[in-house]
Structure formats: C-alpha cells, structure tokens
Amino acid sequence: MTEYWQALNPEAFHQGMLHGYKQGYKHGMQDGIRECDEADQQAREAFTRQAARSAAQGIELHDARMRLIAS
C-alpha cells in the first residue's frame, strides 16, 4: 500500500513521511524528557526520605549517648 501512495503522489508521500518523522521525533523527545523528570522527582523523594531517616537515627543516637552519660 505504501508503494501505491508513493507512486500516486511522490511529493505528498515524501512530505507526509517527513511530517510523520518530525512528529515522532518531537513526541519521542517529549516522552524522554517527561520520563527523566519523573525519574529525577523519584530520586529527590527517595533522597529526602533517606535524609529524614538518617536524621532521625542521628537524633536517636545522640539521645542514647546523652542518657548513657547522664546515668
């Protein structure tokens, strides 16, 4: 079927192929950027959770040391 349309109107076929390629590239880039943004957001959230856990552990350690010193 592709050959039929290409033979029928080669210029329109070429323009259609070019348009399809450009749109595919554009949407592919947008999807790639969106996926990178989502991965970055997930990484930031994971880092924040880990930092909060580390801070809580540090506070617990400090409190335990203070109780040990006070006893």
N, C-alpha and C positions, 0 to 999 in steps of 0.2 A: 504494500500500500504506500509505503514511503516513496518508492520509486515512481509511482503514479503521480503523486503530488509534486515531486521534484520535476518530472517531465512536463507536467501541466503548466507550471509557472515557476521556473527555477529561481527567479529573483525573490518572489514571495516566499518560496520554500526556504531560501537562504536567510531572509530577514526573520522568518519565523523561528528557524533554528538558532539564529543569533540571539533573538529576544529570549527564547527558552533558556539558552545557556546563561545569559546575563541574569535572568530572574533566579535560576537555580543557584548561581554563584552568590547572588545577593542574599537569598534566603538561607543558604548554607552558612554564610558568614554571620548572619544574624543569629542563627541557631547556635553556632560555635561560641559567639560572644555571650549569649544567654547562658549556655552551659558553663562557661568559665566563670561568669558572675555568680551562678548558683554554687559552684564548687568553692569559690572564694568565700561566699557567705557561710557555707557549711564549715569551712576551715576556721573562719573567725569565731563562729559559735562554739566549735569544739575547743579552740584555744581559750576562749573565755570561760567555758566550763572547767577546763583543766586548771586554769589560773585560780578560779574560785576554790576548787578542791585543794590545790596546793596552799592557798592562803589559809583555808580552814585547818589543814593539817599543821601548818606552822603555828597557828594560834593555839591549837590543842597541845602541841609540843611545848610551847612557851608556858602555857598554864600548868602543864605537868611538871616542868622544871621549877616553876615558882612554888608549887605545892610541895615538891621534894625539898627545896631549900627551906621553906617555912616549917617543915616538920622536924 
